[in-house]
Amino acid sequence: MTFLSAAAVSRWLVCGGSAALEETEAAPAERILEALPIVAERKAALEAQGAAVQAALGVRVDIGIITGERGATAIIQGLLIAEWEDHSRVEVHGHELVEAQLLTLAALIKYSLLHNFTETSVGSVEELYAVGQRMTEAAALALSLRGDVSALSHLTEGPQCSACSAAYRCPQLSKGVFEDVFGEIQAPDDVHLQPVLPRVRVGPPEDLPALIAAALERIPMIEDWCASVRDHAVLLGLIPRAATVPRVKRQRKKRRKYTKRAKTSPP
């Protein structure tokens, strides 16, 4: 399995330790090859411009030549190569921008002996090589942290965390969430999360209502995080699945019993 996958490039490009952290998670399911109407549309459009176009789905390319990981490969969902008399163009479809940049560069390198590429669908060739240089440098760091505990000191919080399979246990993300949610109303070095009382808190008292209001807005995020941790704990067998809560039976009011009086003869 490829350590620095193309699908995770947006994470390990900016978070050096993310690949090492994610490696201990369950392997993600392989992406299913889907029909891409855009490939047929682009093929027709390029042919209308006078190009000879080759189109293919599910093309495997070597990304190790960029990341430095031996044997690392990835699959391009949709690949187009348009050739004119004096130049060629390569297009990759079915992937997010950063992943498409990595795959486009890999395709460009693979087919450069047969085509004179001057255009791509994700920027100029010069821009693509500049992005590739950044990826190579980031990949070198990520590879050096594989299986190393120091990987935890190279974690970076950011938008890429939303797609990380190890986000629920990432110490850097937890720290960032803690600071964003609790801020000055919480003691950051208190493992028991004891609130800082207004009378001992550092800062003007008039700021406290705004800080509390901001923390209240983030309560749903905290509850979602707690639910995610519990779900992972259940999958790992650390806690049992929640038992079904029995319905509370309504108690029926007891009817008052009336005893039948014995008939007595009138005096």
N, C-alpha and C positions, 0 to 999 in steps of 0.2 A: 504494500500500500504506500502511496506517495505521502511523505511527511508534510511537505509544503505544497498543498493542493492548490490548483488554479482557482477553485471555488472559494477558497479562504484567503486569497491574495489581499483582499481589502483589509483583512485583519492583521496578518503577519507583516504587511508592508509598514504599518504604523505601530504595531504592538509586538515587539520582538519575542516575548515569552508566550504569546497566545497559542502558537502551534504546539509547544511543549505541554501546556496546560490542557489543550484539547485532545492530545494524543491518548490520554488515559480515559477519555470518554468512549462510549460505544461508537463504532465506525458508522458514519452516515450512510444512508442508503444511496446507491448509485442513481444518478439522475437518469430518468427515463427519456429516451429519445422521442421527441414529439414532432409532429408535422409543423413546418414553419412556412406559412403562406408568403411571408416576406421574401423568402429565398426565390420563389418563382417570380414574384413581382419585380424584385431587383434584377433578376436575370433578363427578364423581358425589357426592362428599362435600359440596361447596359447594352443589350443587343440592338436596341433602337438607336443607340449612339454609335453604332458601327463596330462594336467590340465582339471578339470571339470569347464566349463565356463558358467556363467550366463551373458546375455547381455540384456540391456533394454534401451529404448529411453524415454526421457521426465520424468525423475525420480525427484520427489519433495523431497527436503531435508531441514532440519531445520538449518539455519545459525545463528539463534539467540543464539544458545548455544556457538557460538564463538564471535559474536558481542555484545552480551548482550542485544539485542533488542527483547523484548517479541513478539512472533508470527512471527518473520521474517523468510521467506522461500525463496527458489530459486529452479529453475528447471535445472537439469543436462541434457544437450542435449543427450549425449551418455555415458552409464555407463557399465563397464565390471568388473566382479569379477571372478578371476581365483583361483581355489582351488586345491592344491596338498595335499598329506597326512600329511605333517608337517608344511605347511605354506600357506598363501593366498596373492593375489596381487589385488589391486584396481586401475582401470584406468578410467579417465574422459576425454571425447573427445568433441570437438565442442566449446571450449572456449580459450581465451587468457591465457597466463601463470599464471598471478596473480589471475585471477578469477578461473582458474582451480585448483590452490592451495587451495583456500578457499573451493571450492566445493568438492575437494577430501578429505580434512580434515573432512568436514561435513558428507560425505559418510562413511569415515572410522569410525567416532564416531557412526553413525547410525547402522552400521552392525558389530561392533566390538564384540558383544556378540556371534555372530554366526561364526565368522571367526578369524583366527590368522594372522592378516595382518603384513607382514614384508617388503612388497614392494609396491611402488606406481609408477605411470607414471610421477610424478613431483618431484622426489627426495625420499630420505629415509624417513621412518616414523619419525625419530628423527628430521630431517630437517623440516619436515612438521609441527610438533608440535612447533618448534621454530618460524616458520613463523606465525603460529596461535597465538602465544603469542604476537607478534608484532601487529597483526590485532586486537586482543582484546584490547590492550592498545590504539591503534589509534581510535578504535570504541568508547571507553569510552570518549575520548576527543570530537569526532564528535557528539556524542549523547548529551553531556553536552552543546553544542553550538546550539542545535536546538531551533529556535525561539529567539535567543539571538543576539543582535546587535554586541556583542563582537566577533561574528564569523568572522567578516571582518578583525579582527586583527590576525586571524589564517589561512589566505590564503597563499598558497605557489605556486609560479610560477614554472612551469616545463613542461616536455613533456606531462603530463597528461592533460594539459589545452586544447589540441587539440580536446579532446572528451567531454569536459565539455559544457553542454547546456547553462550555464550562463557565459561563457567566454567573451561574447561581452560586459558585464557590470561589469566584475570583476575589482575592483580597484587595486589589486595587480598586475594583468596581465597588466593593463593599465600603471601602474608605470614602470613595467619592459620593456614594449614596448617603452615607452617614453625615458627611459634611453638608451636603445639599439639603437634607431633610431636617437635621437637628440644629446645625449651625451653632450659634452662640447660646442656645437654650439647653445644651447638653454637654456634659463633661466628656470630651473625646477619649480620655484615657480611662474611663470607667467601664469595665467589662460588664457590669450589671445594669448599665444604662439607667442610672439614677438621674432624674432631671435636676438641672441646676435651679435652685430656688431663686425667685426674683430678688430676694433681699441680699443674696450673696453673689448674684450675677454681675459680671463686669460690663458696664455700658449704661447709657442713659435709660431710665425706666420707661420713657415714652416710646422706646423702640420695641418693647416687649410684645404689645398687642400685634404689631405687624409680623414679628417673628413667629408668634403662635399661629397667626392666620396662614402664613406661608407653610408652616408645618402641617396644618390641618389639610391643606390642599394636596399634600403628598401622601396622606394616609392610604388612599387606594393603591398607590404604587408599592407601599410597604406590605400591604395585605396580599397583593399579587406575588411579591417576592416570597413571602412566607408560604403561600400556597405552592409555589414552584419548588421550594425546598422540601416541603412535605411530599410532593409527588415523586421527587427523586429518591427520597428516603424510602418510600413504599416500594419503588422499583428495585432498590438495592436490598430490600428485606430488612431494613433497619427499624422500621416500625410496621405494625400490621395495618391492613386496610381498615379504614374507618367502618365501624359496625353501623348497621342501619338503625337509626334512632326510632324506637317503637312509638307508635302513635299513642297519644294520651287518650285513654278512654274516658268518656264523659260519664260521670256518675248520675245515675237516674235518681230522681227524687223518690223517696219511698212514700208510697201512698199510706195515708193514715187509715189504720184499720178501725173499723167500728164494730163493736160487739153488739150482737143482737140481744136486746133486752127481752127477758122472759115476760110473757103476757101475764098480767095479774087481773084477777076479777075485781070489779069495782066494789068498794066497800058498801 
